[in-house]
Amino acid sequence: MIRDLSKMYPPARHPVPHQPGQPFKFTVTESCDRIKEEFQFLQAQYHSLKLECEKLASEKTEMQRHYVMYYEMSYGLNIEMHKQLFTEDSCRLPLNEALILMHMKKCHRT
């Protein structure tokens, strides 16, 4: 494999200045250099996008973890409130029954 293309394709002896209306003519080495630069630019861009994607994925995982934690807390709080409400109602029930019975006894006396 030839590593240095300039040995295989020597540059033009007299580069012709670009004339308006004529297409650019690049040598093979210029084209290879340009392709190499574009490839390196794309590699750098790919690397930065990959890092950003990994960062977003870790943030997503963290957000999901927080969501589950808040959901569990909310569910637990809801259960505790229902327990407390049931306990308060069950404590009030005998008191309400006693008040109703007292009122009924007063009504029957008169």
C-alpha positions as a Markdown table, in Angstrom:
| # | Residue | x | y | z |
|---|---|---|---|---|
| 1 | Met | 0.0 | 0.0 | 0.0 |
| 2 | Ile | 1.3 | 3.4 | -0.9 |
| 3 | Arg | 1.3 | 5.7 | 2.1 |
| 4 | Asp | 2.4 | 8.9 | 0.4 |
| 5 | Leu | 0.3 | 9.7 | -2.6 |
| 6 | Ser | 2.5 | 12.6 | -3.6 |
| 7 | Lys | 5.1 | 10.1 | -4.8 |
| 8 | Met | 2.6 | 8.4 | -7.0 |
| 9 | Tyr | 0.8 | 11.5 | -8.2 |
| 10 | Pro | 3.2 | 14.5 | -8.2 |
| 11 | Pro | 1.5 | 17.9 | -8.0 |
| 12 | Ala | 0.9 | 19.9 | -11.2 |
| 13 | Arg | 4.0 | 21.8 | -12.4 |
| 14 | His | 2.1 | 25.1 | -13.0 |
| 15 | Pro | -1.1 | 25.4 | -11.1 |
| 16 | Val | -3.6 | 27.2 | -13.2 |
| 17 | Pro | -5.5 | 30.1 | -11.5 |
| 18 | His | -9.2 | 29.6 | -11.2 |
| 19 | Gln | -11.2 | 31.2 | -14.0 |
| 20 | Pro | -14.8 | 32.3 | -13.4 |
| 21 | Gly | -17.2 | 29.8 | -15.0 |
| 22 | Gln | -14.7 | 26.9 | -14.9 |
| 23 | Pro | -14.9 | 24.2 | -12.2 |
| 24 | Phe | -12.2 | 23.8 | -9.6 |
| 25 | Lys | -9.6 | 21.2 | -10.4 |
| 26 | Phe | -8.1 | 19.5 | -7.4 |
| 27 | Thr | -5.1 | 17.2 | -7.3 |
| 28 | Val | -5.5 | 13.8 | -5.7 |
| 29 | Thr | -3.4 | 14.8 | -2.7 |
| 30 | Glu | -5.5 | 17.9 | -2.2 |
| 31 | Ser | -8.7 | 15.8 | -2.4 |
| 32 | Cys | -7.4 | 13.3 | 0.0 |
| 33 | Asp | -6.3 | 16.0 | 2.5 |
| 34 | Arg | -9.7 | 17.6 | 2.2 |
| 35 | Ile | -11.5 | 14.2 | 2.7 |
| 36 | Lys | -9.2 | 13.6 | 5.7 |
| 37 | Glu | -10.0 | 17.0 | 7.3 |
| 38 | Glu | -13.8 | 16.4 | 6.7 |
| 39 | Phe | -13.5 | 12.9 | 8.2 |
| 40 | Gln | -11.7 | 14.3 | 11.3 |
| 41 | Phe | -14.3 | 17.0 | 11.6 |
| 42 | Leu | -17.1 | 14.5 | 11.4 |
| 43 | Gln | -15.4 | 12.2 | 13.9 |
| 44 | Ala | -15.1 | 15.1 | 16.4 |
| 45 | Gln | -18.7 | 16.0 | 15.8 |
| 46 | Tyr | -19.8 | 12.4 | 16.3 |
| 47 | His | -17.7 | 12.2 | 19.5 |
| 48 | Ser | -19.3 | 15.3 | 21.0 |
| 49 | Leu | -22.8 | 14.1 | 20.0 |
| 50 | Lys | -22.1 | 10.7 | 21.5 |
| 51 | Leu | -21.1 | 12.4 | 24.8 |
| 52 | Glu | -24.2 | 14.6 | 24.8 |
| 53 | Cys | -26.3 | 11.5 | 24.1 |
| 54 | Glu | -24.7 | 9.6 | 27.0 |
| 55 | Lys | -25.3 | 12.6 | 29.3 |
| 56 | Leu | -29.0 | 12.8 | 28.3 |
| 57 | Ala | -29.4 | 9.1 | 28.9 |
| 58 | Ser | -27.9 | 9.4 | 32.4 |
| 59 | Glu | -30.2 | 12.4 | 33.1 |
| 60 | Lys | -33.2 | 10.4 | 31.8 |
| 61 | Thr | -32.3 | 7.5 | 34.1 |
| 62 | Glu | -32.0 | 9.9 | 37.0 |
| 63 | Met | -35.3 | 11.6 | 36.2 |
| 64 | Gln | -37.0 | 8.1 | 36.1 |
| 65 | Arg | -35.5 | 7.2 | 39.4 |
| 66 | His | -36.8 | 10.5 | 40.9 |
| 67 | Tyr | -40.2 | 9.8 | 39.4 |
| 68 | Val | -40.4 | 6.3 | 40.9 |
| 69 | Met | -39.3 | 7.7 | 44.3 |
| 70 | Tyr | -41.9 | 10.5 | 44.3 |
| 71 | Tyr | -44.6 | 8.0 | 43.1 |
| 72 | Glu | -43.8 | 5.7 | 45.9 |
| 73 | Met | -43.8 | 8.5 | 48.4 |
| 74 | Ser | -47.2 | 9.8 | 47.1 |
| 75 | Tyr | -48.7 | 6.3 | 47.2 |
| 76 | Gly | -47.4 | 5.7 | 50.7 |
| 77 | Leu | -48.8 | 9.1 | 51.8 |
| 78 | Asn | -52.2 | 8.3 | 50.2 |
| 79 | Ile | -52.3 | 4.9 | 52.1 |
| 80 | Glu | -51.4 | 6.6 | 55.4 |
| 81 | Met | -54.1 | 9.2 | 54.9 |
| 82 | His | -56.7 | 6.6 | 54.2 |
| 83 | Lys | -55.6 | 4.6 | 57.3 |
| 84 | Gln | -55.8 | 7.8 | 59.4 |
| 85 | Leu | -59.2 | 8.6 | 58.0 |
| 86 | Phe | -60.5 | 5.1 | 58.7 |
| 87 | Thr | -59.1 | 5.2 | 62.2 |
| 88 | Glu | -60.7 | 8.6 | 63.0 |
| 89 | Asp | -64.0 | 7.4 | 61.6 |
| 90 | Ser | -63.9 | 4.2 | 63.6 |
| 91 | Cys | -63.1 | 6.2 | 66.7 |
| 92 | Arg | -65.9 | 8.6 | 66.1 |
| 93 | Leu | -68.5 | 5.9 | 65.3 |
| 94 | Pro | -69.0 | 4.7 | 68.9 |
| 95 | Leu | -69.1 | 8.4 | 70.1 |
| 96 | Asn | -71.8 | 9.2 | 67.5 |
| 97 | Glu | -73.7 | 6.1 | 68.5 |
| 98 | Ala | -73.6 | 7.1 | 72.2 |
| 99 | Leu | -74.8 | 10.6 | 71.3 |
| 100 | Ile | -77.7 | 9.2 | 69.3 |
| 101 | Leu | -78.6 | 6.8 | 72.0 |
| 102 | Met | -78.6 | 9.6 | 74.6 |
| 103 | His | -80.8 | 11.7 | 72.4 |
| 104 | Met | -83.2 | 8.8 | 71.8 |
| 105 | Lys | -83.4 | 8.2 | 75.6 |
| 106 | Lys | -84.2 | 11.9 | 76.2 |
| 107 | Cys | -86.9 | 11.8 | 73.5 |
| 108 | His | -88.5 | 8.6 | 74.9 |
| 109 | Arg | -88.6 | 10.1 | 78.5 |
| 110 | Thr | -90.7 | 13.0 | 77.4 |
